[in-house]
């Protein structure tokens, strides 16, 4: 391969998450500075080394959607798409074939000295193709996804919009009609910074015009802003100017017969070929609000709805089947044969349902409720009555030690409410949850950090260790990884690249020079001698509930005494309105867990192995081991036994294919399952089934034999806390591959890590076939007896992971490790 087929390497986001969650250095896979050899252009080149086996990938599909009931031809840009055998969609009624695959010459400039610090690595062959898609009339309108299967595996998922309206496409150098006829889907691109696209149309007085942008969901960079103007140019309505959502929605009732104009632009005045959009426009059905936000499982209920173009419909009768736990079902509305443009979901749960009873906006007026209960209510009416914004109080009884789960479902269901909840005593006083004693202090440095960022830089980490709790501002965090290098970030515990906060605190912005305290969590009544550092008293309060909750609140409350308690709920911004509905549930806390598995499309080399990382995305009251299994694997593929141990949040599943596993078979739909026994009852949960995640495209494929096989000298090692041990790994290269192999270690238990690796990590250079590295068990490491894996990376734009056979790691118990802190509930 020549220089045009190599490029600076950076692992995809899910691979970086994997390394973070498995407590190994981020920089060892992201920052490589040594030279990389150049490889031959084609996998069949006889006289030159071969490129590594690089799974296929798709970067772009154009256009971004189509009308159902039609056949359309799309342009696809990607890599290694040759010999594609199948296109797999997430819904029936969609089928496709890939044709006219063409190689695209590319010239990639060499790295700039002092600026491009990453390595040059092989890329898959850049290609374009034609994709012919057939969409039946039965396909539901909305965003659908697909993968492409080739002999090298399956691609990443790509989004495709399926519409039910006539389509009008705006093309460069092509005149638009004087007016567009609505309803229609308007298709275009904001091609230059500051541009806007305008669409005149004829409207009638009383028409309820709905405008809905589909852009960011399709991979577009557009952050849309919409304007509706009358024939005199007066602006009647604007949407998207300050919205958190990148895709704007506008609905407006026209005052007169006449000509109006729709305009769409980028709110940041940006533009380019990747700023494309689909704009559904016209007098279309759209739900603006509904109440209540959910129903009880197994019961029928009436849902009041409001919106545009609903043909006079104001109520829908729904019934949800009996089920276990909290879930959602779609609220299906059709008007004039068209479903509502927006997808509305109703919550379904098991608890008895009641309505909020006003007035309940003071402690004296608190509404008494009997547990368990789900309360359907609104934050509304306070300012309308000439007072302050509405806030609601509920009184309930609990016994000492009783554990209750309290959560709000609002923003997750489309409500405008950004809730905050707190538990008060019977007189309305805050209740202390924990005392946070500060043990030593450092500060943040280098750059401000937002409320999502996982990595941060401290002035000093000399007094810190992995697993320590930190008080940063009003937020309680926990350290996930401390690097050996002084010029590298510390990583905080996270899920899906979102920082975790503990004991009801919420992630917040941390400016440079924010004080950071190593935190000791003590009972609320702890009486401490002063050590000159602050003491924080956390109460039973929560703003944002964390993973899967967004702006909704959640608390796991433990009653300190037999007493009445008050639950106080309001909007954290002091806002209210008829669309500020909520669904508040108070029930006994029950153990549960939710899992996430990555990658969702493992490509398994024939005669080799690859890894899946299975993580606990959320856990409540459950520290039992979670045994992981995989269903639906292709013929010839097995999954190793794997367990998420108590006190850990992830494990590694190794998928291995036999040497004769069939290469030409279709990808298999797989299911990753967790089994735990809690209080004598077996609990089973499938990974990637929470929220809007669609498990349909979880696929496993068999690929050609691996470029690299990694082995270790030892099959078992033991490390006493405070001690170190060396491990020798070996890399056996195949298929003519002669490149270097960065390696890392997966499934290390807390307190065990690779040390003294340097900036290049555990790197097996082009001239090497083995490497020795050092594992250290910190003095506080807990007892462990679990497999770990040395994983070699074959670098490319779509890197492949090649694990060793399991290396059994034993950490014996000591007095110090036995007394290590346990993690509190989030």
KOLBAVEX-767056 format. One record per residue (C-alpha): x, y, z; residue number from 1; chain. Coordinates in steps of 0.2 Angstrom, whole numbers, plus 2048, in hexadecimal, padded with zeros to 3 digits. Each point is the difference from the previous one (the first is absolute). Layout:
<torros>
  east  north   up  num  chaine
     X      Y    Z  NUM       A
...
</torros>
This chain:
<torros>
  east  north   up  num  chaine
   800    800  800    1       A
   806    811  7FC    2       A
   7FF    810  80B    3       A
   7EF    804  7F9    4       A
   7F9    7F0  809    5       A
   806    805  812    6       A
   7F9    80D  80C    7       A
   801    806  812    8       A
   7F8    7F3  80B    9       A
   7F4    803  80E   10       A
   7F5    7F2  807   11       A
   7ED    802  7FE   12       A
   7F6    807  80E   13       A
   7FA    7EF  806   14       A
   812    7F9  801   15       A
   805    80F  80A   16       A
   7F2    7FC  80C   17       A
   805    7EE  801   18       A
   812    805  805   19       A
   7F9    80D  80D   20       A
   7F4    7F4  807   21       A
   80D    7F2  802   22       A
   80C    80B  80A   23       A
   80E    801  7F3   24       A
   809    80F  7FA   25       A
   7F7    80A  7F3   26       A
   810    807  7F9   27       A
   807    7F0  7FC   28       A
   7F4    7FD  7F2   29       A
   7FD    812  7FA   30       A
   812    807  800   31       A
   80C    7F6  7F5   32       A
   80F    809  7F9   33       A
   80C    7F4  7F8   34       A
   800    7FD  7EE   35       A
   7F5    7F3  7F7   36       A
   804    7F5  7F1   37       A
   7F7    802  7F0   38       A
   7F7    7F2  7F9   39       A
   7FA    7FA  7EF   40       A
   7F0    807  7F8   41       A
   7F6    7EF  7FE   42       A
   7FD    7F1  80A   43       A
   806    7F5  7F2   44       A
   811    809  7FC   45       A
   80D    7F2  7FE   46       A
   810    80A  801   47       A
   7FC    80B  80E   48       A
   7FA    7FF  812   49       A
   7EE    7FF  802   50       A
   7F5    80D  809   51       A
   7F7    7FB  810   52       A
   7EF    7F9  7FF   53       A
   7F6    810  802   54       A
   7ED    7FE  803   55       A
   7F5    80A  7F4   56       A
   7F9    811  805   57       A
   7F3    80C  7F9   58       A
   803    813  802   59       A
   7F2    807  7F7   60       A
   7F0    7FC  7F6   61       A
   7F8    80D  7F4   62       A
   7F2    804  800   63       A
   7FC    7FE  812   64       A
   7EE    7F8  7FD   65       A
   7F2    7FB  7F5   66       A
   7ED    7FE  7FE   67       A
   7F9    7F0  805   68       A
   7F8    7F6  7F2   69       A
   80E    804  7F4   70       A
   811    7FA  7FB   71       A
   80E    80C  800   72       A
   813    800  7FC   73       A
   80C    807  80D   74       A
   812    805  7FF   75       A
   80B    7F8  80E   76       A
   811    805  805   77       A
   80A    7F4  80B   78       A
   80F    7F4  801   79       A
   803    7EE  7FC   80       A
   7EE    7FD  7F9   81       A
   806    7F4  7F2   82       A
   7F6    7F0  7FE   83       A
   7F2    806  80B   84       A
   7F4    7F2  803   85       A
   7F1    807  80A   86       A
   7F8    810  806   87       A
   7F8    7FD  811   88       A
   7F2    80C  806   89       A
   7F8    803  811   90       A
   7EE    7FE  7FA   91       A
   7F7    7F5  7F4   92       A
   7FA    807  7EF   93       A
   812    807  7FC   94       A
   80C    7F7  7F4   95       A
   80F    805  7F6   96       A
   80F    7FB  7F6   97       A
   811    808  7FD   98       A
   806    802  7EF   99       A
   80D    80A  7F5  100       A
   80E    800  80E  101       A
   80E    80B  7FA  102       A
   811    803  807  103       A
   803    813  804  104       A
   813    806  7FF  105       A
   804    80A  80F  106       A
   80F    80B  804  107       A
   803    802  813  108       A
   80E    80C  805  109       A
   80D    7FA  80C  110       A
   7FF    805  812  111       A
   805    812  804  112       A
   80F    801  80B  113       A
   7FC    805  812  114       A
   7ED    800  7FC  115       A
   7FA    7EF  7FB  116       A
   807    7F5  80E  117       A
   7F6    7F0  7FC  118       A
   806    7F2  7F6  119       A
   7FE    7FD  7ED  120       A
   7F6    7F0  7FF  121       A
   7F9    7F6  7F1  122       A
   7EE    805  7FA  123       A
   7F4    7F5  7F8  124       A
   7FE    803  7ED  125       A
   7F5    80F  7FD  126       A
   7F1    7FD  7F5  127       A
   7F0    806  7FA  128       A
   7F1    7F5  7FB  129       A
   7EE    800  7FB  130       A
   7F3    7FA  80C  131       A
   7EF    7FC  7F9  132       A
   7F3    7FF  80E  133       A
   7EE    7FA  7FF  134       A
   7F4    807  80D  135       A
   7EF    7F8  801  136       A
   7F0    80A  805  137       A
   7FF    7F7  810  138       A
   811    807  807  139       A
   7FC    80C  80E  140       A
   806    812  7FD  141       A
   80F    806  80A  142       A
   812    7FD  802  143       A
   806    7EE  7FC  144       A
   812    7F9  800  145       A
   80A    7F3  7F7  146       A
   810    7F7  7FF  147       A
   809    7F9  7F0  148       A
   808    7EF  801  149       A
   810    7FB  7F6  150       A
   80C    7F2  802  151       A
   80A    80B  80C  152       A
   7F1    802  80C  153       A
   7F2    80D  802  154       A
   801    813  800  155       A
   7FB    80C  80D  156       A
   7EE    805  800  157       A
   7F9    80E  7F4  158       A
   7F0    809  802  159       A
   7F3    802  7F2  160       A
   7F0    80A  801  161       A
   7F0    7F8  7F9  162       A
   7F2    80D  7FC  163       A
   7EE    7FF  7FB  164       A
   7FF    811  7F7  165       A
   804    805  7EF  166       A
   812    806  7FE  167       A
   806    811  7FA  168       A
   813    800  7FD  169       A
   80A    810  7FF  170       A
   80F    7FE  7F5  171       A
   80E    80C  7FC  172       A
   7FE    80A  7EF  173       A
   7EE    7FA  7FF  174       A
   7F1    80C  801  175       A
   7F4    7FD  80D  176       A
   7ED    802  7FD  177       A
   7F9    810  804  178       A
   7F6    7F8  80E  179       A
   801    7EE  807  180       A
   7F1    7F6  803  181       A
   7FE    7FA  812  182       A
   7FF    7F4  808  183       A
   811    7FA  7FB  184       A
   812    7FB  805  185       A
   80C    80E  7FB  186       A
   811    7FA  7FD  187       A
   810    80B  7FF  188       A
   811    805  806  189       A
   806    810  808  190       A
   80F    800  7F5  191       A
   809    80F  806  192       A
   802    809  811  193       A
   7F2    80C  803  194       A
   7F5    7F9  7F2  195       A
   7EE    7FD  802  196       A
   7F3    7F7  7F5  197       A
   7EF    807  7FE  198       A
   7F0    7F8  7FA  199       A
   7F1    80A  7FC  200       A
   7EF    7F8  801  201       A
   7ED    804  7FF  202       A
   7F7    7FF  811  203       A
   7EE    802  806  204       A
   7FA    809  810  205       A
   7FF    7F4  80E  206       A
   80C    7F3  7F8  207       A
   80C    7F9  80E  208       A
   811    7FF  7F8  209       A
   80C    7F4  807  210       A
   813    800  7FC  211       A
   80B    7F2  806  212       A
   812    7FF  7FC  213       A
   80A    7EF  7FE  214       A
   812    803  7FF  215       A
   80B    7FC  80F  216       A
   7F7    7EF  802  217       A
   807    7FD  7EE  218       A
   812    805  804  219       A
   7FE    811  7F9  220       A
   80A    80E  809  221       A
   7F1    80C  7FE  222       A
   7FA    809  810  223       A
   7F0    806  7F8  224       A
   7F6    810  803  225       A
   7EF    802  7F7  226       A
   7F7    810  7FC  227       A
   7EE    803  7FA  228       A
   7FD    810  7F7  229       A
   7F0    808  7F8  230       A
   800    808  7EF  231       A
   805    810  807  232       A
   810    7F8  807  233       A
   7FA    802  812  234       A
   807    7F2  80B  235       A
   7F1    7F6  807  236       A
   809    7F2  80A  237       A
   812    7FA  803  238       A
   806    7EF  806  239       A
   811    7F9  804  240       A
   809    811  805  241       A
   804    7FA  812  242       A
   7FA    7EE  800  243       A
   80B    7F3  808  244       A
   7FA    7F4  7F2  245       A
   809    802  7EF  246       A
   7F1    7FC  7F6  247       A
   7F3    80E  801  248       A
   7ED    7FE  800  249       A
   7F3    80E  7FD  250       A
   7ED    800  800  251       A
   7F6    810  7FC  252       A
   7EE    804  7FC  253       A
   7FF    80B  7F0  254       A
   7F6    810  803  255       A
   7FB    803  7EE  256       A
   7FF    7F9  7EF  257       A
   80F    804  7F6  258       A
   812    7FC  7FC  259       A
   80C    7FC  80E  260       A
   813    7FB  800  261       A
   809    7F3  80A  262       A
   813    803  802  263       A
   80D    7F4  807  264       A
   812    804  805  265       A
   80D    7FB  80C  266       A
   7FE    809  811  267       A
   813    802  801  268       A
   801    807  7EE  269       A
   80A    7F1  7FB  270       A
   7FE    7F6  7EF  271       A
   808    7F3  7F4  272       A
   7FC    7F0  7F8  273       A
   7FD    7F7  811  274       A
   7F2    80D  805  275       A
   7F2    7F6  7F7  276       A
   7EE    7FF  806  277       A
   7EF    7F9  7FD  278       A
   7F2    80B  805  279       A
   7EF    7F9  802  280       A
   7F4    80F  7FD  281       A
   7ED    803  7FF  282       A
   7F0    7FE  80A  283       A
   805    7EF  807  284       A
   7FB    7F7  810  285       A
   80C    805  80F  286       A
   7FD    7FD  812  287       A
   805    80E  80B  288       A
   7FB    7F9  811  289       A
   7F8    7F1  808  290       A
   7FA    7FB  812  291       A
   803    7F6  809  292       A
   811    7FB  7FB  293       A
   7FD    7EE  803  294       A
   7F5    7F1  805  295       A
   800    7F2  80B  296       A
   805    7EF  7F9  297       A
   7F1    7F5  7FC  298       A
   7F3    80E  801  299       A
   7F7    80B  7F4  300       A
   801    813  801  301       A
   7FB    80F  7F7  302       A
   80E    80C  7FA  303       A
   7FB    812  7FD  304       A
   80A    807  7F1  305       A
   802    811  7F9  306       A
   809    805  7F0  307       A
   7FE    806  7EE  308       A
   7F6    7F8  7F2  309       A
   7F9    7F2  80B  310       A
   7EF    800  7F8  311       A
   7F7    805  810  312       A
   807    7F2  809  313       A
   803    804  813  314       A
   801    7EF  808  315       A
   807    7EF  7FC  316       A
   7FC    7F0  809  317       A
   80F    7F5  803  318       A
   804    7F0  809  319       A
   811    7F9  804  320       A
   804    7EE  803  321       A
   806    7FA  811  322       A
   813    800  801  323       A
   80E    801  80D  324       A
   807    811  804  325       A
   800    811  7F7  326       A
   7FF    801  7EE  327       A
   7F8    80A  7F2  328       A
   7F3    7FD  7F2  329       A
   7FD    80B  7F1  330       A
   7F1    80C  800  331       A
   7F9    7FD  7EE  332       A
   7F6    80E  7F9  333       A
   7FA    801  7EE  334       A
   7F7    80E  7F7  335       A
   7FB    7FF  7EE  336       A
   809    7F0  7FF  337       A
   811    808  806  338       A
   808    7FC  810  339       A
   805    80F  80B  340       A
   811    807  7FB  341       A
   808    7FE  811  342       A
   802    7F0  809  343       A
   7F7    800  810  344       A
   803    7F3  80E  345       A
   7F6    7FC  80F  346       A
   808    7F9  810  347       A
   7F9    7EF  806  348       A
   803    7FB  812  349       A
   7F8    7F4  80D  350       A
   7FC    80C  80F  351       A
   7EE    807  803  352       A
   7FD    810  7F7  353       A
   7F8    810  808  354       A
   7FF    813  7FA  355       A
   808    80E  809  356       A
   7F4    80A  80A  357       A
   802    813  801  358       A
   802    80A  80A  359       A
   810    7F7  806  360       A
   80D    80E  7FE  361       A
   804    802  812  362       A
   806    7F5  80E  363       A
   7EF    802  809  364       A
   7F7    7FB  7F0  365       A
   80A    7F1  7FC  366       A
   7F6    7F2  7F8  367       A
   800    7F0  80A  368       A
   804    7F0  7F6  369       A
   801    7EE  804  370       A
   80F    7F6  7FA  371       A
   803    7F9  7F3  372       A
   7F9    80D  7F4  373       A
   803    809  7F0  374       A
   7F9    812  800  375       A
   7FC    808  7F0  376       A
   801    813  801  377       A
   805    811  7F9  378       A
   80B    80E  806  379       A
   7F5    80E  7FA  380       A
   7F4    80E  806  381       A
   80A    809  80D  382       A
   804    80F  7F6  383       A
   7EF    800  7F8  384       A
   7F9    802  811  385       A
   80B    80F  803  386       A
   80D    7F7  80B  387       A
   810    7F7  7FE  388       A
   803    7F1  7F4  389       A
   7F7    7F1  805  390       A
   808    7F3  80B  391       A
   7F9    7F0  807  392       A
   801    7F7  811  393       A
   7FA    7EE  805  394       A
   800    7F8  811  395       A
   803    7EE  802  396       A
   804    7F4  80F  397       A
   810    7F5  801  398       A
   808    7F6  80D  399       A
   812    801  806  400       A
   80C    7F7  7F4  401       A
   7F2    7FE  7F3  402       A
   808    802  7EF  403       A
   7F6    80A  7F3  404       A
   803    803  7ED  405       A
   7FA    812  7FB  406       A
   801    806  7EE  407       A
   7F8    80C  7F4  408       A
   7FC    7FC  7EE  409       A
   7FE    811  7F7  410       A
   80D    805  7F4  411       A
   803    7EE  7FA  412       A
   7EE    801  7FA  413       A
   800    811  7F8  414       A
   7FB    80B  80E  415       A
   808    811  802  416       A
   803    7FD  812  417       A
   812    800  807  418       A
   7FC    7F8  811  419       A
   809    801  811  420       A
   7F9    7F6  80F  421       A
   805    800  812  422       A
   7FA    7F6  80F  423       A
   7FC    80A  80F  424       A
   7FB    7FB  812  425       A
   7EE    803  806  426       A
   803    812  804  427       A
   808    804  7EF  428       A
   812    800  806  429       A
   80E    7F8  7F5  430       A
   806    7EF  805  431       A
   813    7FC  801  432       A
   805    7F2  7F5  433       A
   813    7FF  803  434       A
   80E    80A  806  435       A
   80F    803  7F5  436       A
   810    802  809  437       A
   80E    807  7F5  438       A
   811    7F8  802  439       A
   80C    80A  7F5  440       A
   7FE    80D  7F2  441       A
   806    803  7EF  442       A
   7F9    80B  7F1  443       A
   7FA    7FE  7EE  444       A
   80C    807  7F3  445       A
   804    802  7EE  446       A
   7EE    802  7F9  447       A
   7EE    802  806  448       A
   7F5    7F1  800  449       A
   7EE    7FE  7FB  450       A
   7F3    7F6  809  451       A
   803    7F1  7F5  452       A
   813    7FF  7FF  453       A
   808    7F0  807  454       A
   812    805  800  455       A
   807    80E  80A  456       A
   811    807  805  457       A
   805    803  812  458       A
   80F    809  807  459       A
   805    7F1  80A  460       A
   7FA    7EE  801  461       A
   80E    7FA  80D  462       A
   7F3    7FE  80E  463       A
   7F3    7F8  7F5  464       A
   7FC    7EE  7FA  465       A
   7F4    7F7  7F5  466       A
   7EF    7FE  808  467       A
   802    80F  80B  468       A
   7F1    80C  801  469       A
   802    812  7FC  470       A
   7F6    80F  805  471       A
   802    80D  7F1  472       A
   7F4    80F  803  473       A
   7F0    7F8  805  474       A
   803    7F0  7F7  475       A
   805    7F0  807  476       A
   80B    7F6  7F3  477       A
   80B    7F0  800  478       A
   811    7FD  7F9  479       A
   800    7F3  7F2  480       A
   812    802  7FA  481       A
   810    809  805  482       A
   80D    800  7F3  483       A
   813    7FD  803  484       A
   804    80F  7F5  485       A
   800    811  808  486       A
   7FA    808  7F0  487       A
   7F0    7F6  7FF  488       A
   7EE    802  806  489       A
   7F8    7F6  80E  490       A
   7F0    7F7  7FB  491       A
   7F0    800  80A  492       A
   7F3    7F3  801  493       A
   7F4    801  7F1  494       A
   7F3    7F7  7F6  495       A
   7FE    804  7ED  496       A
   80D    80E  802  497       A
   7F6    809  80D  498       A
   807    803  811  499       A
   7F8    7F8  80E  500       A
   7FB    809  810  501       A
   7FD    7F7  811  502       A
   7F4    802  80E  503       A
   7F3    80A  7F7  504       A
   80C    80E  7FA  505       A
   800    805  7EE  506       A
   80D    803  7F3  507       A
   805    812  7FF  508       A
   80C    80C  7F7  509       A
   812    800  808  510       A
   80A    810  7FB  511       A
   813    800  802  512       A
   806    802  812  513       A
   7F1    7F7  807  514       A
   804    7F9  811  515       A
   801    7ED  800  516       A
   7FF    7F6  810  517       A
   803    7EE  804  518       A
   7F0    7FB  808  519       A
   7FC    7F4  80E  520       A
   7ED    7FB  801  521       A
   7FA    7FF  812  522       A
   7EF    7FE  808  523       A
   7F5    810  801  524       A
   802    802  813  525       A
   813    7FE  800  526       A
   809    80B  80C  527       A
   811    804  7F9  528       A
   80F    80A  807  529       A
   805    80E  7F5  530       A
   80F    7FD  7F4  531       A
   7FF    811  7F8  532       A
   7F7    7FA  7F0  533       A
   7ED    802  7FC  534       A
   7F3    7F4  806  535       A
   7F1    7FD  7F4  536       A
   7EF    7FB  805  537       A
   7F6    7F8  7F2  538       A
   7ED    7FF  802  539       A
   7F3    7F5  7F7  540       A
   7FF    80B  7F0  541       A
   802    7FC  7EE  542       A
   7FF    80B  7F0  543       A
   806    7F4  7F1  544       A
   7FE    7EE  803  545       A
   80F    7FA  7F6  546       A
   802    7F3  7F3  547       A
   7EF    7FE  7F6  548       A
   7F7    80D  80A  549       A
   807    810  7F8  550       A
   7F7    80F  808  551       A
   7F5    7F5  80A  552       A
   803    7FD  813  553       A
   803    7F0  80A  554       A
   804    7FC  812  555       A
   802    7F0  809  556       A
   7FA    805  812  557       A
   803    7F7  810  558       A
   7F4    806  80E  559       A
   80A    805  810  560       A
   7F1    7FE  80B  561       A
   7EE    7FA  802  562       A
   7F8    810  7FA  563       A
   7F6    80A  7F3  564       A
   80B    808  7F2  565       A
   7FD    80D  7F3  566       A
   805    7FF  7EE  567       A
   803    811  7F8  568       A
   800    801  7ED  569       A
   802    80F  7F5  570       A
   809    806  7F0  571       A
   812    804  804  572       A
   7FF    810  7F5  573       A
   7F1    807  808  574       A
   7F5    7FD  7F1  575       A
   7EF    7F9  7FD  576       A
   7F2    7FD  7F3  577       A
   7F3    7F4  7F9  578       A
   80D    7F6  7F8  579       A
   80A    7FE  810  580       A
   7F8    7EF  804  581       A
   808    7F2  80A  582       A
   7FE    7EF  807  583       A
   807    7FE  811  584       A
   802    7EE  807  585       A
   804    7FB  812  586       A
   802    7EE  803  587       A
   80A    7F3  80A  588       A
   812    7FF  7F9  589       A
   803    7F0  7F7  590       A
   811    7FA  7FA  591       A
   802    801  7ED  592       A
   80E    803  7F3  593       A
   801    805  7EE  594       A
   80E    7FB  7F4  595       A
   809    807  7F1  596       A
   80A    7F6  7F4  597       A
   80D    807  7F4  598       A
   803    7FE  7F2  599       A
   7EF    7FC  7FA  600       A
   806    7F8  7F0  601       A
   810    7F5  805  602       A
   80A    7FA  7F1  603       A
   808    7F0  805  604       A
   80F    7F9  7F7  605       A
   800    7EE  7FA  606       A
   80C    7F7  80B  607       A
   802    80F  80B  608       A
   7F6    80A  80D  609       A
   7FA    811  804  610       A
   7F8    809  80F  611       A
   7F0    807  806  612       A
   7FF    80B  80F  613       A
   7F1    7FE  80A  614       A
   7FD    80E  80D  615       A
   7F3    804  80D  616       A
   7F7    80F  7F9  617       A
   7F6    802  810  618       A
   7FE    7F6  810  619       A
   7F5    802  80F  620       A
   802    7F6  810  621       A
   809    7F2  7F8  622       A
   812    7FB  804  623       A
   7FD    7EE  7FB  624       A
   80B    7F8  7F2  625       A
   7F9    802  7EE  626       A
   804    7F1  7F5  627       A
   800    805  7EE  628       A
   7FB    7F4  7F1  629       A
   7FE    804  7EE  630       A
   7F2    7F8  7F5  631       A
   7FE    7FE  7EE  632       A
   813    7FF  7FB  633       A
   805    7FA  7EF  634       A
   804    7EE  7FD  635       A
   812    7FD  806  636       A
   800    80E  80C  637       A
   800    7FF  813  638       A
   801    80C  80E  639       A
   80B    7FE  80F  640       A
   7F8    800  812  641       A
   800    812  807  642       A
   7F9    807  810  643       A
   7FF    812  806  644       A
   806    7FE  812  645       A
   7F9    80A  80F  646       A
   808    811  801  647       A
   805    800  7EE  648       A
   7F6    808  7F1  649       A
   805    7F6  7F1  650       A
   807    7F0  7F9  651       A
   808    7F9  7F0  652       A
   7F7    7F3  7F5  653       A
   80C    7F8  7F4  654       A
   7F8    7F9  7F0  655       A
   80A    7F3  7F7  656       A
   7FD    7F8  7EF  657       A
   807    7EF  7FB  658       A
   80C    7FE  7F2  659       A
   7F2    7F9  7F5  660       A
   7F2    80C  805  661       A
   7F6    804  7F0  662       A
   806    811  7F8  663       A
   7F1    802  7F4  664       A
   7F2    7FF  80C  665       A
   7F4    80F  804  666       A
   804    809  810  667       A
   7F7    7F9  80F  668       A
   7F4    80B  80B  669       A
   807    7FE  812  670       A
   7FA    804  811  671       A
   80B    803  80F  672       A
   7F8    7FB  810  673       A
   804    803  812  674       A
   7FB    7F3  80E  675       A
   800    805  813  676       A
   7F9    7F7  80F  677       A
   7F9    80D  80C  678       A
   7F7    7FC  810  679       A
   7FE    7EE  7F9  680       A
   7F8    806  7F0  681       A
   808    7FF  7EF  682       A
   800    810  7F7  683       A
   803    800  7ED  684       A
   804    810  7F6  685       A
   805    802  7EE  686       A
   80D    80D  7FB  687       A
   7FC    810  7F5  688       A
   7ED    7FF  804  689       A
   7FE    810  809  690       A
   7F8    810  7FA  691       A
   800    802  7ED  692       A
   80E    7F4  7FC  693       A
   7FB    7F4  7F3  694       A
   808    7EE  802  695       A
   7FB    7FB  7EE  696       A
   811    804  7F9  697       A
   80A    7F6  80D  698       A
   809    7F5  7F4  699       A
   80F    7F4  800  700       A
   80A    7FC  7F1  701       A
   80F    7F5  7FC  702       A
   80E    808  7F7  703       A
   810    7F9  7F8  704       A
   80E    7F9  80C  705       A
   808    80D  80B  706       A
   810    80A  7FC  707       A
   806    7FE  812  708       A
   7FF    7F3  80D  709       A
   805    805  812  710       A
   806    7F4  80D  711       A
   808    801  811  712       A
   80D    7F5  808  713       A
   7F6    7FE  810  714       A
   7EE    7F9  802  715       A
   7FF    806  812  716       A
   808    80E  80A  717       A
   7FE    805  812  718       A
   804    812  807  719       A
   7FF    804  812  720       A
   7FA    812  804  721       A
   80E    80C  7FF  722       A
   80A    7F5  7F5  723       A
   804    7FE  7ED  724       A
   802    7F2  7F4  725       A
   806    7FF  7EE  726       A
   7F7    7F8  7F1  727       A
   807    7FC  7F0  728       A
   7F5    801  7F0  729       A
   804    7F9  7EF  730       A
   7F9    807  7EF  731       A
   7FF    7F4  7F2  732       A
   7FC    809  7EF  733       A
   7F7    7F8  7F2  734       A
   7FA    805  7EE  735       A
   80F    809  7FC  736       A
   7FD    80D  80E  737       A
   810    808  806  738       A
   7FA    80F  80A  739       A
   802    804  812  740       A
   7F3    7FA  80C  741       A
   7FB    80B  80F  742       A
   7FA    7F5  80E  743       A
   7F5    803  810  744       A
   7F9    7F6  80E  745       A
   7ED    7FE  802  746       A
   7F6    7FA  80F  747       A
   80C    806  80D  748       A
   7F8    801  811  749       A
   800    810  80A  750       A
   811    804  807  751       A
   80A    7F6  7F3  752       A
   807    809  7F1  753       A
   80F    800  7F4  754       A
   80E    80B  806  755       A
   80F    808  7F8  756       A
   7F9    7FF  7EE  757       A
   806    811  7FA  758       A
   7F7    80A  7F3  759       A
   800    7F2  7F3  760       A
   7F7    7F4  80C  761       A
   804    7ED  7FE  762       A
   806    802  7EE  763       A
   807    7F1  7F7  764       A
   80A    809  7F2  765       A
   802    7FA  7EE  766       A
   811    7F8  805  767       A
   7F9    7F7  80F  768       A
   7F5    7F0  803  769       A
   7FF    801  813  770       A
   800    80D  80E  771       A
   800    7FF  813  772       A
   7F6    80C  80A  773       A
   7FC    802  813  774       A
   7F0    7FE  809  775       A
   7FE    808  812  776       A
   7F3    7FD  80D  777       A
   7FE    80F  80B  778       A
   800    7FE  813  779       A
   7EE    803  800  780       A
   7FB    7F3  7F3  781       A
   7F2    7F4  805  782       A
   802    7ED  7FE  783       A
   7FD    7FB  7EE  784       A
   800    7EF  7F6  785       A
   7FB    804  7EF  786       A
   806    7FF  7EE  787       A
   809    80E  7F7  788       A
   805    802  7EE  789       A
   80E    807  7F6  790       A
   7F9    808  7F1  791       A
   80A    805  7F0  792       A
   7F9    80E  7F5  793       A
   802    7FF  7ED  794       A
   800    812  7FC  795       A
   7F5    808  7F2  796       A
   7F1    80B  7FE  797       A
   7F6    7F2  807  798       A
   80C    7F7  80C  799       A
   7FE    7EE  804  800       A
   803    7F8  812  801       A
   809    7F0  802  802       A
   7FF    7F9  812  803       A
   80B    7F3  808  804       A
   7FA    7F0  808  805       A
   7FA    804  812  806       A
   80E    804  80D  807       A
   7F9    7FC  811  808       A
   804    80E  80C  809       A
   800    7FD  813  810       A
   801    80D  80D  811       A
   801    7F9  812  812       A
   7F7    809  80E  813       A
   809    80B  80C  814       A
   7F9    80A  80F  815       A
   801    810  7F6  816       A
   7F7    7F9  7F1  817       A
   7F2    7F8  80A  818       A
   7FC    811  808  819       A
   7FF    80A  7EF  820       A
   7F2    80C  7FE  821       A
   7F0    7FA  7F7  822       A
   7F8    80B  7F3  823       A
   7F0    809  805  824       A
   7F0    800  7F6  825       A
   800    80D  7F3  826       A
</torros>
